[in-house]
Amino acid sequence: MTTPLSDLAALADDWCAHLPGAFLGQLAQALRAGQPALQALGAIVVQPSSAAALAHATTISTQGDGPYLAGLLVGQQNARAQQATITPVWTGPTSAVLRDRLTLAVLSDLITEAQHELLLVSYATVPSVAVRTSLTLAETRGVRLTLLLERPTDNPGFRGRDDPLPELRGVRLAWPGTARPHEASMHAKLLVIDRRTALVGSANLTGYGLERNLECGLLIRGGPVPGLLAEHVLTADGLAPLPNRG
């Protein structure tokens, strides 16, 4: 029994809303290529949700609708890339209002999604082992990291470290004290992934900010805003790259 075309369209829409874009691109290619490609993809899939989608896609492929589903996935991804979705992200107490996952879970997933470029802007930065590991793995797979972190060198009132992520080789930007208004802080909190997804909020990259405090952020997927946020940071007057770490 073949799956109705309307059900395939609804399935593609659901997957594009909940699964990583990089995986969906791989899945579409495998659906076009056939069963051997789907089996090969299964050998490298890690996330349970992606593995479940792959199993469902494999069944659909055996029914002969693999190329059609691939086209639906590509079409949905292209449409979503032009239309931003904005989702609240919270740390802190629960409420009667439906909400997204905790800030830490969203942040970790975004770092894992990164394929080409990751921009991290943070005031207080005391990352957990899990966050450090995710960033290191991103760099290992070829993601270009750019970090703009507050430093006591530039802000005498700041009590953090000059380089809280010394294990990373990525580009460091700074807002030198000489380029700032008197007693100004580099207080932004921002993560931009591949200029397509951004997390903007109040949470510092600390255990309290990501897991304990009452914090609110907005997850922006698609549309021009993530790219504009990255471009602003990378071209902002007064920001300067630090010397290469070698």
C-alpha beads as a LAMMPS data file, in Angstrom:
LAMMPS data file: protein, C-alpha beads

246 atoms
245 bonds

1 atom types
1 bond types

-500.0 500.0 xlo xhi
-500.0 500.0 ylo yhi
-500.0 500.0 zlo zhi

Masses

1 110.0

Atoms # bond

1 1 1 0.000 0.000 0.000
2 1 1 1.413 3.361 -1.032
3 1 1 1.239 6.395 1.230
4 1 1 -1.265 9.063 0.065
5 1 1 0.425 12.096 -1.449
6 1 1 -1.229 14.385 1.072
7 1 1 0.284 12.333 3.890
8 1 1 3.731 12.604 2.297
9 1 1 3.366 16.384 2.115
10 1 1 2.364 16.534 5.793
11 1 1 5.282 14.269 6.704
12 1 1 7.791 16.460 4.844
13 1 1 6.370 19.534 6.578
14 1 1 6.705 17.903 10.006
15 1 1 10.261 16.730 9.386
16 1 1 11.358 20.144 8.126
17 1 1 9.930 21.706 11.285
18 1 1 11.686 19.382 13.731
19 1 1 14.788 17.776 12.194
20 1 1 18.218 19.339 11.478
21 1 1 18.478 20.859 8.018
22 1 1 21.806 19.161 7.238
23 1 1 20.304 15.726 7.891
24 1 1 17.254 16.521 5.748
25 1 1 19.520 17.419 2.844
26 1 1 21.307 14.087 3.188
27 1 1 17.986 12.279 3.449
28 1 1 16.658 13.882 0.270
29 1 1 19.781 12.850 -1.637
30 1 1 19.505 9.292 -0.324
31 1 1 15.826 9.075 -1.237
32 1 1 16.694 9.997 -4.814
33 1 1 19.551 7.485 -4.965
34 1 1 17.618 4.538 -3.512
35 1 1 17.977 1.832 -0.893
36 1 1 21.804 1.475 -0.823
37 1 1 22.162 5.205 -0.127
38 1 1 19.531 5.052 2.615
39 1 1 21.358 2.141 4.242
40 1 1 24.642 4.059 4.077
41 1 1 23.009 7.067 5.696
42 1 1 21.689 4.829 8.468
43 1 1 25.268 3.898 9.392
44 1 1 26.106 7.493 10.350
45 1 1 22.831 8.768 11.851
46 1 1 23.108 9.402 15.597
47 1 1 20.020 11.311 16.759
48 1 1 17.016 9.048 17.588
49 1 1 14.567 11.398 15.875
50 1 1 16.632 11.348 12.683
51 1 1 16.965 7.560 12.829
52 1 1 13.186 7.218 13.163
53 1 1 12.646 9.498 10.168
54 1 1 15.170 7.505 8.134
55 1 1 13.357 4.241 8.927
56 1 1 10.056 5.769 7.809
57 1 1 11.672 7.172 4.665
58 1 1 13.128 3.753 3.848
59 1 1 9.656 2.213 3.973
60 1 1 8.318 4.930 1.690
61 1 1 11.211 4.347 -0.696
62 1 1 10.329 0.665 -1.010
63 1 1 6.833 1.772 -2.065
64 1 1 8.349 3.744 -4.954
65 1 1 7.711 7.243 -3.578
66 1 1 11.284 8.058 -2.519
67 1 1 12.022 10.639 -5.259
68 1 1 8.669 12.336 -4.694
69 1 1 9.318 12.642 -0.937
70 1 1 12.825 13.942 -1.700
71 1 1 11.324 16.689 -3.840
72 1 1 8.884 17.614 -1.078
73 1 1 11.722 17.862 1.450
74 1 1 13.833 20.093 -0.803
75 1 1 10.828 22.277 -1.587
76 1 1 9.899 22.639 2.081
77 1 1 13.476 23.480 3.043
78 1 1 13.737 26.128 0.331
79 1 1 10.425 27.669 1.369
80 1 1 11.378 27.696 5.053
81 1 1 14.735 29.269 4.252
82 1 1 12.840 32.302 2.986
83 1 1 10.416 32.455 5.913
84 1 1 11.715 33.055 9.402
85 1 1 10.244 31.205 12.362
86 1 1 10.670 32.728 15.820
87 1 1 10.384 30.526 18.899
88 1 1 10.698 31.597 22.562
89 1 1 13.403 29.771 24.515
90 1 1 13.336 29.833 28.303
91 1 1 15.475 29.032 31.300
92 1 1 13.739 28.936 34.681
93 1 1 10.362 28.006 36.125
94 1 1 7.651 26.277 34.133
95 1 1 4.252 27.829 33.454
96 1 1 0.871 27.028 31.985
97 1 1 2.021 28.362 28.605
98 1 1 3.451 25.901 26.113
99 1 1 7.146 26.616 25.710
100 1 1 10.214 25.324 23.929
101 1 1 13.045 23.401 25.551
102 1 1 15.519 24.839 28.027
103 1 1 18.132 27.223 26.678
104 1 1 20.937 24.690 27.230
105 1 1 19.273 22.032 25.049
106 1 1 18.599 24.511 22.244
107 1 1 22.146 25.892 22.377
108 1 1 23.669 22.392 22.283
109 1 1 21.529 21.335 19.326
110 1 1 22.430 24.476 17.385
111 1 1 26.162 23.896 17.838
112 1 1 25.672 20.311 16.627
113 1 1 23.784 21.557 13.547
114 1 1 26.585 23.898 12.430
115 1 1 28.116 22.879 9.107
116 1 1 30.113 25.883 7.913
117 1 1 30.192 28.854 10.283
118 1 1 29.490 29.550 13.957
119 1 1 29.518 32.985 15.575
120 1 1 29.392 33.134 19.382
121 1 1 29.026 36.421 21.271
122 1 1 28.979 36.197 25.064
123 1 1 29.487 38.343 28.151
124 1 1 30.053 35.933 31.072
125 1 1 31.459 32.707 29.619
126 1 1 31.920 29.659 31.861
127 1 1 30.826 26.823 29.553
128 1 1 30.085 23.319 30.754
129 1 1 32.080 20.307 29.578
130 1 1 29.208 19.403 27.230
131 1 1 29.223 22.832 25.568
132 1 1 33.011 22.828 25.298
133 1 1 32.916 19.387 23.693
134 1 1 30.221 20.444 21.208
135 1 1 32.265 23.477 20.157
136 1 1 35.436 21.403 19.805
137 1 1 33.626 18.817 17.673
138 1 1 32.215 21.577 15.470
139 1 1 35.698 22.925 14.875
140 1 1 37.015 19.409 14.209
141 1 1 34.472 18.868 11.437
142 1 1 35.554 22.064 9.714
143 1 1 33.172 24.685 11.095
144 1 1 34.719 28.189 11.154
145 1 1 34.387 29.569 14.691
146 1 1 34.375 33.282 15.466
147 1 1 34.230 34.296 19.127
148 1 1 33.470 37.749 20.534
149 1 1 33.794 37.456 24.323
150 1 1 34.051 40.114 27.015
151 1 1 37.534 40.511 28.532
152 1 1 38.868 42.139 31.696
153 1 1 41.588 43.593 29.471
154 1 1 38.915 45.771 27.845
155 1 1 36.547 46.119 30.812
156 1 1 38.245 46.418 34.238
157 1 1 34.900 45.806 35.958
158 1 1 34.510 42.396 34.306
159 1 1 35.588 39.461 36.494
160 1 1 35.809 36.709 33.892
161 1 1 38.825 35.342 32.020
162 1 1 40.406 36.898 28.940
163 1 1 40.064 33.591 27.048
164 1 1 37.637 31.111 28.647
165 1 1 37.885 28.746 25.643
166 1 1 41.639 28.392 25.065
167 1 1 41.260 24.965 23.447
168 1 1 39.493 26.443 20.412
169 1 1 41.513 27.716 17.434
170 1 1 38.751 29.965 16.073
171 1 1 39.054 33.652 15.276
172 1 1 38.792 35.956 18.306
173 1 1 37.231 39.383 18.036
174 1 1 37.426 42.035 20.741
175 1 1 35.862 45.384 21.494
176 1 1 38.937 47.200 22.812
177 1 1 38.495 49.482 25.772
178 1 1 39.986 52.317 23.725
179 1 1 37.132 51.978 21.203
180 1 1 34.328 52.018 23.805
181 1 1 32.404 54.722 25.606
182 1 1 33.543 55.117 29.202
183 1 1 32.643 52.065 31.381
184 1 1 30.757 50.348 28.526
185 1 1 30.412 46.540 28.495
186 1 1 30.321 44.035 25.637
187 1 1 27.053 42.627 26.977
188 1 1 25.447 40.889 23.973
189 1 1 24.509 37.190 24.007
190 1 1 24.224 35.728 20.533
191 1 1 24.790 32.486 18.643
192 1 1 24.531 32.435 14.829
193 1 1 24.779 29.163 12.912
194 1 1 25.621 29.177 9.184
195 1 1 23.932 32.627 8.946
196 1 1 20.600 30.781 8.811
197 1 1 19.775 30.293 12.500
198 1 1 20.299 32.572 15.492
199 1 1 19.677 32.402 19.228
200 1 1 19.423 35.854 20.827
201 1 1 18.656 36.233 24.512
202 1 1 19.530 37.269 28.013
203 1 1 21.349 34.095 29.112
204 1 1 25.094 34.164 29.649
205 1 1 27.062 31.083 28.610
206 1 1 27.169 29.788 32.187
207 1 1 25.458 27.083 34.185
208 1 1 23.246 29.645 35.880
209 1 1 22.283 31.334 32.627
210 1 1 21.568 28.144 30.689
211 1 1 19.988 26.033 33.426
212 1 1 18.985 27.981 36.585
213 1 1 18.185 31.668 36.177
214 1 1 14.993 33.090 34.737
215 1 1 16.170 33.866 31.214
216 1 1 14.412 34.407 27.906
217 1 1 15.659 34.189 24.345
218 1 1 14.366 33.992 20.788
219 1 1 15.345 31.248 18.350
220 1 1 15.219 32.605 14.781
221 1 1 15.299 30.098 11.941
222 1 1 15.386 31.188 8.307
223 1 1 14.902 34.579 6.742
224 1 1 17.512 37.342 6.501
225 1 1 17.892 38.215 10.202
226 1 1 20.507 35.576 11.230
227 1 1 22.754 36.661 8.382
228 1 1 22.285 40.335 9.197
229 1 1 23.165 39.709 12.858
230 1 1 26.393 37.961 11.869
231 1 1 27.266 40.643 9.334
232 1 1 26.761 43.407 11.914
233 1 1 29.153 41.784 14.381
234 1 1 31.767 40.988 11.747
235 1 1 31.781 44.545 10.348
236 1 1 30.935 46.634 13.437
237 1 1 33.031 49.759 13.928
238 1 1 35.560 49.373 16.714
239 1 1 35.630 45.577 16.802
240 1 1 39.008 44.111 15.964
241 1 1 40.473 40.626 15.460
242 1 1 42.977 39.509 18.051
243 1 1 46.389 38.234 16.931
244 1 1 46.393 34.757 15.407
245 1 1 46.923 32.074 18.025
246 1 1 49.072 30.037 15.687

Bonds

1 1 1 2
2 1 2 3
3 1 3 4
4 1 4 5
5 1 5 6
6 1 6 7
7 1 7 8
8 1 8 9
9 1 9 10
10 1 10 11
11 1 11 12
12 1 12 13
13 1 13 14
14 1 14 15
15 1 15 16
16 1 16 17
17 1 17 18
18 1 18 19
19 1 19 20
20 1 20 21
21 1 21 22
22 1 22 23
23 1 23 24
24 1 24 25
25 1 25 26
26 1 26 27
27 1 27 28
28 1 28 29
29 1 29 30
30 1 30 31
31 1 31 32
32 1 32 33
33 1 33 34
34 1 34 35
35 1 35 36
36 1 36 37
37 1 37 38
38 1 38 39
39 1 39 40
40 1 40 41
41 1 41 42
42 1 42 43
43 1 43 44
44 1 44 45
45 1 45 46
46 1 46 47
47 1 47 48
48 1 48 49
49 1 49 50
50 1 50 51
51 1 51 52
52 1 52 53
53 1 53 54
54 1 54 55
55 1 55 56
56 1 56 57
57 1 57 58
58 1 58 59
59 1 59 60
60 1 60 61
61 1 61 62
62 1 62 63
63 1 63 64
64 1 64 65
65 1 65 66
66 1 66 67
67 1 67 68
68 1 68 69
69 1 69 70
70 1 70 71
71 1 71 72
72 1 72 73
73 1 73 74
74 1 74 75
75 1 75 76
76 1 76 77
77 1 77 78
78 1 78 79
79 1 79 80
80 1 80 81
81 1 81 82
82 1 82 83
83 1 83 84
84 1 84 85
85 1 85 86
86 1 86 87
87 1 87 88
88 1 88 89
89 1 89 90
90 1 90 91
91 1 91 92
92 1 92 93
93 1 93 94
94 1 94 95
95 1 95 96
96 1 96 97
97 1 97 98
98 1 98 99
99 1 99 100
100 1 100 101
101 1 101 102
102 1 102 103
103 1 103 104
104 1 104 105
105 1 105 106
106 1 106 107
107 1 107 108
108 1 108 109
109 1 109 110
110 1 110 111
111 1 111 112
112 1 112 113
113 1 113 114
114 1 114 115
115 1 115 116
116 1 116 117
117 1 117 118
118 1 118 119
119 1 119 120
120 1 120 121
121 1 121 122
122 1 122 123
123 1 123 124
124 1 124 125
125 1 125 126
126 1 126 127
127 1 127 128
128 1 128 129
129 1 129 130
130 1 130 131
131 1 131 132
132 1 132 133
133 1 133 134
134 1 134 135
135 1 135 136
136 1 136 137
137 1 137 138
138 1 138 139
139 1 139 140
140 1 140 141
141 1 141 142
142 1 142 143
143 1 143 144
144 1 144 145
145 1 145 146
146 1 146 147
147 1 147 148
148 1 148 149
149 1 149 150
150 1 150 151
151 1 151 152
152 1 152 153
153 1 153 154
154 1 154 155
155 1 155 156
156 1 156 157
157 1 157 158
158 1 158 159
159 1 159 160
160 1 160 161
161 1 161 162
162 1 162 163
163 1 163 164
164 1 164 165
165 1 165 166
166 1 166 167
167 1 167 168
168 1 168 169
169 1 169 170
170 1 170 171
171 1 171 172
172 1 172 173
173 1 173 174
174 1 174 175
175 1 175 176
176 1 176 177
177 1 177 178
178 1 178 179
179 1 179 180
180 1 180 181
181 1 181 182
182 1 182 183
183 1 183 184
184 1 184 185
185 1 185 186
186 1 186 187
187 1 187 188
188 1 188 189
189 1 189 190
190 1 190 191
191 1 191 192
192 1 192 193
193 1 193 194
194 1 194 195
195 1 195 196
196 1 196 197
197 1 197 198
198 1 198 199
199 1 199 200
200 1 200 201
201 1 201 202
202 1 202 203
203 1 203 204
204 1 204 205
205 1 205 206
206 1 206 207
207 1 207 208
208 1 208 209
209 1 209 210
210 1 210 211
211 1 211 212
212 1 212 213
213 1 213 214
214 1 214 215
215 1 215 216
216 1 216 217
217 1 217 218
218 1 218 219
219 1 219 220
220 1 220 221
221 1 221 222
222 1 222 223
223 1 223 224
224 1 224 225
225 1 225 226
226 1 226 227
227 1 227 228
228 1 228 229
229 1 229 230
230 1 230 231
231 1 231 232
232 1 232 233
233 1 233 234
234 1 234 235
235 1 235 236
236 1 236 237
237 1 237 238
238 1 238 239
239 1 239 240
240 1 240 241
241 1 241 242
242 1 242 243
243 1 243 244
244 1 244 245
245 1 245 246
